Amino acid sequence: MAQSPIPEQSIGQDPDPATVATVQRRTVRVLMSAQVVAGIGMGSMLSSGSLLVGRLTGSEAAAGLATTFITLGAALLGIPLAALSRSRGRRAGLGAGWLLGAAGSLLVLVAARLGWFPLVLVGMLLIGSATAANLQSRYAAADLAEDAHRARALSLVVWATTAGSVIGPNLSGPGEPVARALGLPEEAGTFVFSVGAFLIGWALISLLLRPDPLLLAAATARTAATARATPPALGRTTATSGAAPAPAASFPARLTAALRHVRAAPGARLGLVAVILGHASMVSVMTMTPIHLAHHGAELSVVGFTISLHIAGMYALSPLVGWLTDRIGRIRVILAGQVVLLCAVAVAGTAGGSQGAVVTGLFLLGLGWSCASVAGSTLLTESTAAAHRSEVQGLADTLMNLAGAGGGALAGGIVALIGYGGLNATVVLLILPVIALALAPRPRS
């Protein structure tokens, strides 16, 4: 657990490098602690959300709406949470995400008790804010990181999600008696655990993420910019005698500028595309896997175990992925992730009723996502000017979740038309563009 908070008022306007390094280490520890707990909230409902929707609607095609609305909620709330972080710091943005996630989980429980499907979808939409907070936590770890260690810091926070996210899906079994005691469908029991987990995550961020890493990073950047702008011969007088700074641009204006910046930077474009399409590939297959397993007679415990290993693939090896990203380069790890994703859809798509093959395919799917996410996020961050990073990061998460929502929405219909194997074959169309862009020649600069 993290040590006692460092008072924010003790951080001056001119933070020294030793102080920044101390705050960075503490920030990573706090973020990891919150990810472990809140990861239980996310993982506990991944295996049961689609099953709950399928039970309430009686439609296999509609089952994918659970993941669709969670990812859609993350997409809709990603930029507002980024804007909140930009104006008030990571503590406000991440804390709001976890708190809304707890409210959404509670709403799902009420809706399940009433048997009202539309209200379940509203709850899933709010739960998406927890996904957005989960994703933005990795960028918070990079706010104060040195360039040579950025991927490692980012991957450690991703890795911290492993414990909670692997435990979470296995709460499907214990959730059944909880659901019966509350008069709920048995698939809704895990959402009780989600409420508590998200509230604890909110408390950890609100109480311990002090000083705020994004605000401190902004103060450090201002100090560096002032030092560069001040002529040595004139000293402090010139630094303070210029015209007043221009008013800060509105968030939409900054976002527009960030979009232009990404279009002009090949590395940022590749990082953005890798993150977006990697997420869409993962969500599309993962969404319909519980339904596929249930059709072949798998029990809830087996479904939960499969999703647990999938999440282990996503998070457990992320420190290794981060180390490789810093060691051999961002683009090579992105390419390796696409190869792993191709293997994943080949194994899962030809599994049929073999639970072992489905488990293997889902684990590889998570590992491929990890490579695309860690390397792509690192490349995107370092290829973007510091003035635009907050907006670009929020935009990346929004587009990523919109792609995931689209993939989850279409997955049910694709399975209904051409089966689970056909869905996996279709996902190849999302992998090939990333490979082509990564292999395309680019300026050495």
PyMOL commands that set and color helices and strands:
alter all, ss='L'
color gray80, all
select helices_A, chain A and resi 8-10+17-57+60-63+65-88+90-114+117-142+147-181+186-188+190-208+213-229+236-241+251-264+266-295+300-315+318-328+330-349+355-382+386-439
alter helices_A, ss='H'
color red, helices_A
deselect
rebuild
show_as cartoon
